[in-house]
């Protein structure tokens, strides 16, 4: 070879340890430009410095080995749009996962700081929610279900409501959905009857009666929604208010309105038994 670097020289110019370079070779990530068949010595080309450092960064970012191999295979296809584009997509997907993980970590830190601050209290009030006419989908949420049931219900409700102006959607959930992972749920969309022809059989007209609740407005994404639930539930318990075993959420601003979770606003209403105290006029 006209230009070749020993593994020690290559280690010095890349700041990758000899041990790391040997591991990359064994894993098939960075094969030396030449391996002496007699001595087993590894030699690298200067042009391999950039790929070596790229591998290092991707491993530091915890890109799984199968994805890293697919990335390198795509990159080795050359500068063509297909190979380069496929490599970029692999990295972009991983970066999105990292950003999502970072966001969850930051929100967990914020929630922990709030929990450790004795002065931090979420505002809760006793309110009467007015009666409403809604289109609703009720279902039994099975154990271990993802949120696909909610998405399916909202699709049916949106189709039934059409372009008619509506107030924010909401849902009424048995506490067992959160404590046992299953229970009865009713997803609703305020709208005036009658149901249009062709509406899904799952959609029905429903009249929500006036109801009393301990209410708080949750701001931001739902990662720390449990803190708001704790606030309204504690408020009810401390004031001797008996639960109706239902909680109601109203999605004042949500994913339907903005792709910025920090702007979400969710009203959380801890519904109370009819014989519980009424808020003073």
Rosetta blueprint (number, residue, H / E / L):
1 X L
2 X L
3 X L
4 X L
5 X E
6 X E
7 X H
8 X H
9 X H
10 X H
11 X H
12 X H
13 X H
14 X H
15 X L
16 X L
17 X L
18 X H
19 X H
20 X H
21 X H
22 X H
23 X H
24 X H
25 X H
26 X H
27 X L
28 X L
29 X L
30 X L
31 X L
32 X L
33 X L
34 X E
35 X E
36 X L
37 X L
38 X L
39 X L
40 X L
41 X L
42 X E
43 X E
44 X E
45 X L
46 X L
47 X L
48 X H
49 X H
50 X H
51 X H
52 X H
53 X H
54 X H
55 X H
56 X H
57 X H
58 X H
59 X H
60 X H
61 X L
62 X L
63 X L
64 X L
65 X H
66 X H
67 X H
68 X H
69 X H
70 X H
71 X H
72 X H
73 X H
74 X H
75 X H
76 X H
77 X L
78 X L
79 X L
80 X L
81 X H
82 X H
83 X H
84 X H
85 X H
86 X H
87 X H
88 X H
89 X H
90 X H
91 X H
92 X H
93 X H
94 X H
95 X H
96 X H
97 X H
98 X H
99 X H
100 X H
101 X H
102 X H
103 X H
104 X H
105 X H
106 X H
107 X H
108 X H
109 X H
110 X H
111 X H
112 X H
113 X H
114 X H
115 X H
116 X H
117 X L
118 X L
119 X L
120 X L
121 X L
122 X L
123 X L
124 X L
125 X E
126 X E
127 X E
128 X E
129 X E
130 X L
131 X L
132 X E
133 X E
134 X E
135 X E
136 X E
137 X E
138 X E
139 X E
140 X E
141 X E
142 X L
143 X L
144 X L
145 X L
146 X L
147 X L
148 X H
149 X H
150 X H
151 X H
152 X H
153 X H
154 X H
155 X H
156 X H
157 X H
158 X H
159 X H
160 X H
161 X H
162 X L
163 X L
164 X L
165 X L
166 X L
167 X L
168 X L
169 X L
170 X E
171 X E
172 X E
173 X E
174 X E
175 X L
176 X H
177 X H
178 X H
179 X H
180 X L
181 X L
182 X L
183 X E
184 X E
185 X E
186 X E
187 X E
188 X E
189 X E
190 X E
191 X L
192 X L
193 X L
194 X L
195 X L
196 X L
197 X L
198 X L
199 X L
200 X L
201 X L
202 X L
203 X E
204 X E
205 X E
206 X E
207 X E
208 X E
209 X L
210 X L
211 X E
212 X E
213 X E
214 X E
215 X E
216 X E
217 X E
218 X E
219 X E
220 X L
221 X L
222 X H
223 X H
224 X H
225 X H
226 X H
227 X H
228 X H
229 X H
230 X H
231 X H
232 X H
233 X H
234 X H
235 X H
236 X H
237 X H
238 X H
239 X L
240 X L
241 X L
242 X L
243 X E
244 X E
245 X E
246 X E
247 X E
248 X E
249 X E
250 X E
251 X E
252 X E
253 X E
254 X L
255 X L
256 X L
257 X L
258 X L
259 X L
260 X L
261 X H
262 X H
263 X H
264 X L
265 X E
266 X E
267 X E
268 X E
269 X E
270 X E
271 X E
272 X E
273 X L
274 X L
275 X L
276 X L
277 X L
278 X L
279 X L
280 X L
281 X L
